[in-house]
Amino acid sequence: MDWNRIEGSWKQFSGKAKEHWGKLTDDDMDQINGNREQLEGKLQERYGKSKDEVRKEVDDWSSNQN
């Protein structure tokens, strides 16, 4: 799915993102507010993964959203 659609409907997608990445908190989701770079940064922080790993995970997750 196009990230612009996810960003525009962040309230709907934030629950799905939290379900997928369980270490993200409600405060994280509010701070991210649909911003992909913020999401990637929080995932790096919470999971200790590289930028490339996180980018691929977010790509895979966003492409599976209907």
N, C-alpha and C positions, 0 to 999 in steps of 0.2 A: 504494500500500500504506500502511496505517496505520503511522505512525512508531513506535508502541509495539511493533509486531512487529519492525521493523528494529532498534530499540534492544535488544529482548530477544534477538535473534539477531545481534548486532553482529559477532561473529567471522566469521560467514558473509558478511555484507554488507560488511565492511571491505575485503575483496579486490575486490569489485565497485566500491566507491567509489574505491579506489586506481586501478583500471583506468580508470574514468571521468575522474577528476581526477589525472592523472599527477604533479603537483607535490606531492602529499601523501606524507609519509614514513611508515614504520612507527611511528616515535615519535609522529607526529601522530595516527595511528589509535589508538594506545594511549591517548593523552591524551584524544581525543574520546570514546572508549568508548561510542558510541551516542548521545551527547548532541547533539541537533540544533543547539542554539545554538553549541556548541563547533565543530561541523563548519562552520557558516556563518561563524564567526569565522576559522577557519583558511583557508577558501576566500577570504575577503576579503583576508587577509594575503598568501596565496600568489599570488593572481591580480589583486589591486588593483581588485576590482570593488566596486560599491556594495552596500549591504545588500539593497536590493530586487532587484538582479540575481541575487545569490547565493540569496536566498530562492526566487525563481522557478526557478532551476536545480535546487535541492534538491527543490522540489515536483515538477518534471518528472521528475527521476531517481527519486525515491521512488515515484511513480505507475507507473513502468515496471518496478518490481521484482516478481517473482512469488514 
